[in-house]
Amino acid sequence: MSKKITIIGSGFSSLSASCYLAQLGYEVTIYEKNSTIGGRARQLKKEGFTFDIGPSWYWMPDVFESFFNDFNTTASNFYTLDKLNPAYKVFFENKESIAIEDTLDKIYTAFENEEKGSSTKLKKFIATAQNNYEIAIKNLVYRPGVSPLELVTKETIQRIGQFFSTISKEVRKDFKNPKLIQILEFPVLFLGAKPSDTPAFYSFMNYADFGLGTWHPRGGMYEVILGMGKLAQSLGVKIHTDSNVKKIVVENGKANGIVVNDKKIDADIVLCGADYHHGETLLNIEHRQYSEKYWDKKTFAPSSLLFYVGFDKKLKNINHHNLFFDTDFDKHAKDIYDSPKWPDQPLFYANFTSLTDAKSAPEGNENGFFLIPLAPGIEDTDELREQYFDKIITRFEALTEQNVKNNIIFKESFCVKDFIKEYNSYKGNAYGMANTLLQTAFLRPKLKSKKVKDLFFTGQLTVPGPGVPPSLISGKLVAGLIEAEYQQHKELELITT
């Protein structure tokens, strides 16, 4: 008789875990509090416009492909990818900009045009980044964070210095041009920490950026969620939406079910794919592994102020992805990590999927997704949201040399309070727990509960860390841990009987 596994939440890590567990023969059921699957990767449709509410960057296509290959299929059986060119454009002050195109040779040329001799330095930097990527993917990120020894390999020992240096130091050794420095420091922002606090080994994100490129799933990132949902259901996974989990039931030190909408659901194993901190609040205090003091001391990735905007005309001087680095990066970073507050002049990001994907906006119109990184846990009011939209849209008009304010049909916003309400996100964080040196691998919250038998966790607050590809990997890791534990139990039962 197969064991029943109940999964809380339906984000990338939960869907990933559900597929692996169903493939192993478990009876898997997912319970999602919202009306659609996807966790933070949901979708907004309004007046003919379509927006990805959450993740909007498709990097590391090899990780997605590896996931689908594990089930004898491919990503292309579920959605179609287009490689973006340019991958993104970076705007600086004085209306200067640099486009990052779709091949390394084009990127080397862009760097050389900006600073003579920088292409040679970039080739060396990317070679190291590629080696780090191969080590990370082959040796590190697919390890469950159970022991420090997981980090000890011949390859990592040879690169021990890169764990104690930082991205910021390594970039600034060779590059002096402030624009190029910002471009090279940008990818680690996906890891949720300042470049000055992120180990140099994570330069593998630069290879993910320049070497592997930036892609767009037709229909948006939500097509990936829909594809994973279809795969899960084809493997026998049952998915229930509008099912708010209010408690993890523990009896005699063992998780044996959950309470959903006031109804007890029995289970042999419980896997929490919701925000880790929230998952622990579903337990009685004596069953929680980590105190409120523990969580408060951790470095969390930023929250975000998001705007979903419909324009009644086509916009100019923009690309699919756009970074607006026309203000002081370091000052904004301090306002997120060091002295949390609303930034005076924030950096921001905008994407316009309707440039690539015509179906995401009515003909002749444009959809705009704007994001301002913010410190988690700060004040969030409608007045502040409006104030900051005005700040960024004014700069957007100046930098792209066009008037757009009077062409806005509608705008929706999403911020700290919404992350808490919709996703039970700790302090309203958007990306989980940052990957700093002291929050890497075995130093992150554990996949397996130390206090409750048959209770497991997955997602961006545990291993390997924040981001969509790591969430897919997290699901695979926890499924492997559950299977190893179950097989151990079976062996013990055979011995005792």
PyMOL commands that set and color helices and strands:
alter all, ss='L'
color gray80, all
select helices_A, chain A and resi 12-23+61-69+75-77+93-95+104-114+118-140+148-151+154-158+161-164+167-174+178-191+195-197+200-211+222-234+276-281+285-287+292-297+329-337+353-355+358-360+382-400+405-407+416-423+426-428+437-439+441-443+468-496
alter helices_A, ss='H'
color red, helices_A
select strands_A, chain A and resi 4-8+27-31+43-46+49-52+81-83+88-91+97-100+215-217+238-240+245-251+254-260+263-266+269-272+303-311+321-324+348-351+366-374+408-414+455-457
alter strands_A, ss='S'
color yellow, strands_A
deselect
rebuild
show_as cartoon
